[in-house]
Amino acid sequence: MAITDPQFNIRSFLEVLDRNSVESLQEHGNAVDFLERLDLHIRELIDGAGVIKPPIAGVLLMNSHASFRAAVHLTLTGQLPSVFMALRGALESAMYANLIVVDPKSQDIWLDRHKSLETRNRCKNEFTAKACFRALADAQHKDFSNGVRDQYEAAIDFGAHPNSKSIMNSVRLSQLEGGDHALELAYVHGWRSTELKQCVVACAEIGTSIAFIGLICLPNHPHLKALNDRVLAFQDALPELIRLLGLRLAVAEEPASDRVASS
């Protein structure tokens, strides 16, 4: 359908998304059940986030959960490159929360960001990806931090930034007589597509990391061990989720940032 076609208006587009979402829920029920259970676990963590010091860390965990839910919605509607924009934002919010817990004075730096050019630059220098990964390593372990870094970089590769890996998978270029090109871009991927299933897995993987980071921010939670065991169970169940979706695990020799489920 041409972009200028009257049937490609916003209302018609939203109707297509709604239909795709319903079909995805019906056809990938087991996978959605996994995400539902993971979402409930994250919500239970957030329910106790009011005890986190400094308090802005708890707010950022809530924002991380909101972005995670946006990613799930985008996945089930088939708007796939945008999924990774939301997932990267979810990871960043969770990592910001952890950085503030590790270094409480950074809360004021974050809050004061918009007061002046000086405070903006100070915040940009404080809340870098490198600083976030270092804080994760300090709070937990370097291996965990490296795993989150791999997910963060993969999110960028697969759509958080407009790069060739993400965009060209949804594009068809045809050269026309005279040298111009006909451009086609898939705005929506159907529920049967391998790409949509891969995004379900990405939501599950990054959602699990968000749950782990939430636990790291709550070291004194009275049920910490039980909650941690539950997140470990989600992590252990990821290969089965991939099989349920009819995908296969990528070979271990591939770069960590490219380890995604494939058809």
For each residue, the residues with C-beta under 8 A, 3 or more apart:
1: 5 7 8
2: 5 8
3: 8
4: 8
5: 1 2 8
6: 9
7: 1 12
8: 1 2 3 4 5 12 13
9: 6 12 13
10: 13 14
11: 14 15
12: 7 8 9 15 16
13: 8 9 10 16 17 187 188
14: 10 11 17 18
15: 11 12 18 19
16: 12 13 19 20 188
17: 13 14 20 21 77 78 79 188
18: 14 15 21 22 77
19: 15 16 22 23
20: 16 17 23 24 76 77 78 188 190 191
21: 17 18 24 25 73 76 77
22: 18 19 25 26
23: 19 20 26 27 190 191
24: 20 21 27 28 32 75 76 77 78 191 196
25: 21 22 28 29 32 76
26: 22 23 29
27: 23 24 191 192
28: 24 25 31 32 76 191 197 200 245
29: 25 26 32 33
30: 33 34 241 244
31: 28 34 35 197 200 204 241 244 245
32: 24 25 28 29 35 36 76
33: 29 30 36 37
34: 30 31 37 38 204 234 237 241
35: 31 32 38 39 72 200 203 204 207
36: 32 33 39 40
37: 33 34 40 41 234
38: 34 35 41 42 204 207 208 211 234
39: 35 36 42 43 65 68 69 72 207
40: 36 37 43 44
41: 37 38 44 45 211 227 230 231 234
42: 38 39 45 46 65 68 207 210 211 214
43: 39 40 46 47 65
44: 40 41 47 48 227
45: 41 42 48 49 61 211 214 215 218 227
46: 42 43 49 58 61 62 65 214
47: 43 44
48: 44 45 51 218 221
49: 45 46 52 57 58 61 62 214 217 218
50: 55 58
51: 48 58 218 220 221
52: 49 55 57 58 61 97 101 217 218
53: 57 101 104
54: 57 100 101 104 107
55: 50 52 58 59
56: 59 60 97 100 107 110 111
57: 49 52 53 54 60 61 96 97 98 100 101 107 217
58: 46 49 50 51 52 55 61 62 97 217
59: 55 56 62 63
60: 56 57 63 64 93 94 96 97 100
61: 45 46 49 52 57 58 64 65 93 94 97 213 214 217
62: 46 49 58 59 65 66
63: 59 60 66 67 93
64: 60 61 67 68 89 90 91 93 94 97 210 213 214
65: 39 42 43 46 61 62 68 69 90 210
66: 62 63 69 70
67: 63 64 70 71 86 87 89 90 93
68: 39 42 64 65 71 72 86 87 90 203 206 207 210
69: 39 65 66 72 73
70: 66 67 73 74 86
71: 67 68 74 75 83 84 86 87 90 199 202 203 206
72: 35 39 68 69 75 76 203
73: 21 69 70 76 77
74: 70 71 77 79 80 82 83 86 199
75: 24 71 72 78 80 83 196 199 200 202 203
76: 20 21 24 25 28 32 72 73 191
77: 17 18 20 21 24 73 74 188
78: 17 20 24 75 188 189 190 191 193 196
79: 17 74 82 83 187 188
80: 74 75 83 159 170 189 195 196 199
81: 84 85 158 159 166 167 170
82: 74 79 85 86 159
83: 71 74 75 79 80 86 87 159 199 202 203
84: 71 81 87 88 155 156 158 159 160 166 199 202
85: 81 82 88 89 159 160
86: 67 68 70 71 74 82 83 89 90
87: 67 68 71 83 84 90 91 155 160 202 203 206
88: 84 85 91 92 152 155 156 160
89: 64 67 85 86 92 93
90: 64 65 67 68 71 86 87 93 94 206 207 210
91: 64 87 88 94 95 148 151 152 155 206 209 210
92: 88 89 95 96 132 152
93: 60 61 63 64 67 89 90 96 97
94: 60 61 64 90 91 97 98 209 210 213 214
95: 91 92 98 99 129 132 133 135 136 148 213
96: 57 60 92 93 99 100 110 127 132
97: 52 56 57 58 60 61 64 93 94 100 101 213 214 217
98: 57 94 95 101 102 132 135 136 139 213 216 217
99: 95 96 102 103 106 127 131 132 135
100: 54 56 57 60 96 97 103 104 106 107 110
101: 52 53 54 57 97 98 104 139 216 217
102: 98 99 135 138 139
103: 99 100 106 135
104: 53 54 100 101 107
105: 108 109
106: 99 100 103 109 110 126 127
107: 54 56 57 100 104 110 111
108: 105 111 112
109: 105 106 112 113 119 122 123 126 127
110: 56 96 100 106 107 113 123 126 127
111: 56 107 108
112: 108 109 115 119 122 123
113: 109 110 119 120 123
114: 119 120
115: 112 119 120
116: 119 120
117: 120 121
118: 121 122
119: 109 112 113 114 115 116 122 123
120: 113 114 115 116 117 123 124
121: 117 118 124 125
122: 109 112 118 119 125 126
123: 109 110 112 113 119 120 126 127
124: 120 121 127 128
125: 121 122 128
126: 106 109 110 122 123 131
127: 96 99 106 109 110 123 124 131 132
128: 124 125 131 132
129: 95 132 133 149 152
130: 133 134
131: 99 126 127 128 134 135
132: 92 95 96 98 99 127 128 129 135 136
133: 95 129 130 136 137 145 146 148 149
134: 130 131 137 138 145
135: 95 98 99 102 103 131 132 138 139
136: 95 98 132 133 139 140 144 145 148 213 216
137: 133 134 140 141 142 144 145
138: 102 134 135
139: 98 101 102 135 136 216
140: 136 137 144 145 212 216
141: 137 144 145
142: 137 145 146
143: 146 147
144: 136 137 140 141 147 148 212
145: 133 134 136 137 140 141 142 148 149
146: 133 142 143 149 150 256
147: 143 144 150 151 209 256
148: 91 95 133 136 144 145 151 152 209 213
149: 129 133 145 146 152 153
150: 146 147 153 154 256 257 259
151: 91 147 148 154 155 205 206 209
152: 88 91 92 129 148 149 155 156
153: 149 150 156 157 257
154: 150 151 157 158 202 257 258 259 260
155: 84 87 88 91 151 152 158 159 160 202 206
156: 84 88 152 153 160 161 163
157: 153 154 163 165 166 257 258
158: 81 84 154 155 165 166 202 260
159: 80 81 82 83 84 85 155 166 167
160: 84 85 87 88 155 156
161: 156 166
162: 166 167
163: 156 157 166 167
164: 167 168
165: 157 158 168 169
166: 81 84 157 158 159 161 162 163 169 170
167: 81 159 162 163 164 170 171 185
168: 164 165 171
169: 165 166 195
170: 80 81 166 167 185 186 189
171: 167 168 183 184 185 186
172: 183 184
173: 181 182 183 184
174: 181 182 184
175: 179 180 181 182
176: 179 180 181 182
177:
178:
179: 175 176
180: 175 176
181: 173 174 175 176
182: 173 174 175 176
183: 171 172 173
184: 171 172 173 174
185: 167 170 171
186: 170 171 189
187: 13 79
188: 13 16 17 20 77 78 79
189: 78 80 170 186 193 195 196
190: 20 23 78 193 196
191: 20 23 24 27 28 76 78 196
192: 27 196
193: 78 189 190 196 197
194: 197 198 247 262 263
195: 80 169 189 198 199
196: 24 75 78 80 189 190 191 192 193 199 200
197: 28 31 193 194 200 201 245 246 247 261 263
198: 194 195 201 202 247 260 261 262
199: 71 74 75 80 83 84 195 196 202 203
200: 28 31 35 75 196 197 203 204 241 245
201: 197 198 204 205 238 241 242 245 247 260 261
202: 71 75 83 84 87 154 155 158 198 199 205 206 260
203: 35 68 71 72 75 83 87 199 200 206 207
204: 31 34 35 38 200 201 207 208 234 238 241
205: 151 201 202 208 209 238
206: 68 71 87 90 91 151 155 202 203 209 210
207: 35 38 39 42 68 90 203 204 210 211
208: 38 204 205 211 212 231 234 235 238
209: 91 94 147 148 151 205 206 212 213
210: 42 64 65 68 90 91 94 206 207 213 214
211: 38 41 42 45 207 208 214 215 231 234
212: 140 144 208 209 215 216 231
213: 61 64 94 95 97 98 136 148 209 210 216 217
214: 42 45 46 49 61 64 94 97 210 211 217 218
215: 45 211 212 218 221 224 227 228 231
216: 98 101 136 139 140 212 213 219
217: 49 52 57 58 61 97 98 101 213 214
218: 45 48 49 51 52 214 215 221 224
219: 216 224
220: 51 224
221: 48 51 215 218 224 227
222:
223: 226 227
224: 215 218 219 220 221 227 228
225: 228 229
226: 223 229 230
227: 41 44 45 215 221 223 224 230 231
228: 215 224 225 231 232
229: 225 226 232 233
230: 41 226 227 233 234
231: 41 208 211 212 215 227 228 234 235
232: 228 229 235 236
233: 229 230 236 237
234: 34 37 38 41 204 208 211 230 231 237 238
235: 208 231 232 238
236: 232 233 239
237: 34 233 234 240 241
238: 201 204 205 208 234 235 241 242
239: 236 242 243 249
240: 237 243 244
241: 30 31 34 200 201 204 237 238 244 245
242: 201 238 239 245 247 248 249 261
243: 239 240 246 247 248
244: 30 31 240 241
245: 28 31 197 200 201 241 242 261
246: 197 243 263
247: 194 197 198 201 242 243 261 262 263
248: 242 243 261 262 263
249: 239 242 261
250: 254 258 259 260 261 262
251: 254
252: 259
253:
254: 250 251 258 259
255: 258 259
256: 146 147 150 259
257: 150 153 154 157
258: 154 157 250 254 255
259: 150 154 250 252 254 255 256
260: 154 158 198 201 202 250
261: 197 198 201 242 245 247 248 249 250
262: 194 198 247 248 250
263: 194 197 246 247 248
